[in-house]
Amino acid sequence: MGYPGKCRKQYETPRYPWQHEKLEEEANLVKRYGLRNKRELWKAESMLRKYRRVARKLLAARASGIMNENTKREIDNLLESLKRKGILDMDGELDDVLALTVEDLLNRRLQTLVAQKNLASSMRQARQLIVHGHIAINGRRITIPGYMVKREEEAGIDYYVGSPLAEEGHPVRPAKVEIEAPLEGGES
């Protein structure tokens, strides 16, 4: 019978999995974003497909002139959801949903944001720190590297308070790069 909470997979596999170009593209994305396997990439692609499918349906309804209150509400809900998640820009429109790429979704993962905020020195280390419980969002420990960080949560990403990495001089922490301000008046 199985576990009832996990009744089906959350991704669709590629139709033609053995195309050379597709394999290379997937391998590059897996390596660049530090994904564990291609399943994580396929989940992001499935999410993107879902958003595009809904956007195409709503664009077709708008183009055919069937703009009732329900369609307007669905458009607003889709755009607000994507903006809140940080996938779409704040001034994005329904047409912009079709221009989204899988990289836009992968850039919103906690693992990617931890590496971008220089809390880890690499994507692999970012994944390890998250899984081992050293990373928190607004003080709440998150142990899922694929967690989709919302726009308002992005500023709260930091080391977990109970983690030894929270101390400034810990040897595993990457060195902070300080940018020196140029001297005023052109003096050296």
Protein Blocks (a to p, Z undefined) as FASTA:
>chain_A
ZZfklmbccbdcdfblmbfklmmmmmmmmmmnopablmlmmmmmmmmmmmmmmmmmmmmm
mmnopacfklmmmmmmmmmmmmmnomacfkbcfklmmmpcfklmmmmpmklmmmmnopaf
bfklmmmmmmnopaceehiacfbfklccdfklmmmgccdfklmklpmklmklccdddddd
ddehhiZZ
